[in-house]
Amino acid sequence: MNKQVKKILQRKGALAENEVKDLLQTYGIPTTQYAVVTTEKDLESLDLAYPVALKVCSSKILHKTDVNGVKLNIQDNDELRSVFKDFKQRFPKENLLVDQMEEKGVEMIVGLVQDPTFGLTLMAGIGGIFTELYKDVSFRVVDIDRYDAEQMVEELKGKKLLENFRNMKANKDLYIELLLKVSKLGLELMDHIDQMDLNPVFLYEDRLVVVDAKLILK
């Protein structure tokens, strides 16, 4: 376990989005490119391509959209500065996160949750706005092997989204690899994790990226 992970695990409760993505990257899990900003001057040194999103980045605000804490598709520096000033007025004590926008892919979800009976459990499912509507998910107790991951995908009603449905180019093998990586993370950090939610994960023909991530530590 590297120093960065150990430092993150000293925290309790919810983590800020950048902390979760930092942790994911140490396990080889691709995330959006991002930068934490606290002052308007920080915007001058950004090394991100437009369009970008601006998000409130706080361990106290898990559901950012509920407080109008996300602005998508910001097209240039002037717009970013304007949105930044508005966010700073509304969230004066919080950091902000500039997130490079990604082309929309097939939306999936991966999660970890502490089950009172079985312990830490891995979840796979169809992600994005349809997660709560369809509840198309599959579960396995951590840790899993490749056969388990393949079976989790097979159990999803929406598995055709990963099988070239209407020419959607989503790489099922990469999603299976993601399940294995999250299982490994869960196994190694089992004593620390209460729940984790990667949603959405954009899946493409040759890559995937975690767009939003939440993690609550015990």
Stockholm file with secondary structure:
# STOCKHOLM 1.0

chainA/1-218         MNKQVKKILQRKGALAENEVKDLLQTYGIPTTQYAVVTTEKDLESLDLAYPVALKVCSSKILHKTDVNGVKLNIQDNDELRSVFKDFKQRFPKENLLVDQMEEKGVEMIVGLVQDPTFGLTLMAGIGGIFTELYKDVSFRVVDIDRYDAEQMVEELKGKKLLENFRNMKANKDLYIELLLKVSKLGLELMDHIDQMDLNPVFLYEDRLVVVDAKLILK
#=GR chainA/1-218 SS CCHHHHHHHTCCEECCHHHHHHHHHHTTCCBCCEEEECSGGGGGGCCCCSSEEEEEECTTCSCGGGGTCEEEEECSHHHHHHHHHHHHHHSTTSEEEEEECCCCCEEEEEEEEEETTTEEEEEEEECGGGHHHHCCEEEEESSCCHHHHHHHHHTCTTGGGGTTGGGCCCCHHHHHHHHHHHHHHHHHTTTTEEEEEEEEEEECSSCEEECCEEEEEC
#=GC SS_cons         CCHHHHHHHTCCEECCHHHHHHHHHHTTCCBCCEEEECSGGGGGGCCCCSSEEEEEECTTCSCGGGGTCEEEEECSHHHHHHHHHHHHHHSTTSEEEEEECCCCCEEEEEEEEEETTTEEEEEEEECGGGHHHHCCEEEEESSCCHHHHHHHHHTCTTGGGGTTGGGCCCCHHHHHHHHHHHHHHHHHTTTTEEEEEEEEEEECSSCEEECCEEEEEC
//
